[in-house]
Amino acid sequence: GAAVVLVVLSLFIASRMGGEFIPSLDEGDIAMHAMRIPGTSLTQAIAMQDLVEQRVKQFPEVKAVFAKLGTA
């Protein structure tokens, strides 16, 4: 009896709460993952990354670009 009342009361209270327990963060950041063919040399990978960064920086909304090369 009491357990059923508690469950129903809990469901009612939970339905009145906000739908998000973890708020969505709108930081304006975007993450991009550029795939390369396995065996690409470091020199080629750096050149490809430089090209990607140059293209991304052309957008006026972009303030900074951060890159990481490698598999780890």
N, C-alpha and C positions, 0 to 999 in steps of 0.2 A: 503494500500500500504506500508507505512513505517513500520507498525507492522510486516508484512510478511517478509520484508527485514531484520528486526532485529532478528526475529525468525530464519530465514535461516542462518544469520551471526552467531548467537549464537550457533546453532547446528554445524556449520563448526568449530568454535573455540573450542567447547567442544570436538569434535572428534579429534582434534589435540593435546589435552592435554593428560597427562598420564591417564591411566585407573584407577588409585587409588587416591582417595582423602585422604584416611587414609593409610599411609604406613604400610606394613606388618612388624612386628617386629620379628626378629629371635633371641630371647634371649636365646634359648637353654633350656627353661623351659618346663616341662610337668606337667599337672595336672591329678591326678588320684583320682577316687571316688570309695572307697570300700563300697559295700552295705552289711549291716548286717540284720539279721532277727529281726523284732521288738520284744522287750522284752529281747534282749541280755543284760546280766548284764554288769556293768562297768568293772568288773574284766576280763570277757571274751573279751570284746571289746578292752581293753588295751593289752591283750595277743595276740589277733588277729592282732592288729595294730603293735605291736612289731615284729611279724613274717613277716608282709608285709614289714616293714622298713628294716629288716635284708636281705630279698630277694632282695629288690631294691638296697641296698648298695653293693651288690655283683658285680654289673656292674661297671667296672673301670671308665666309663664316669661320674658316679654320684659323685658329690662333696658334696652335702648336701641334707638332707631330712627334710621336715617340715610336721608335722601332726596336725590335729585338730579332736578331737572326739566330738560327740554330734550332735544334730539336729538343733541348732541355729547358 
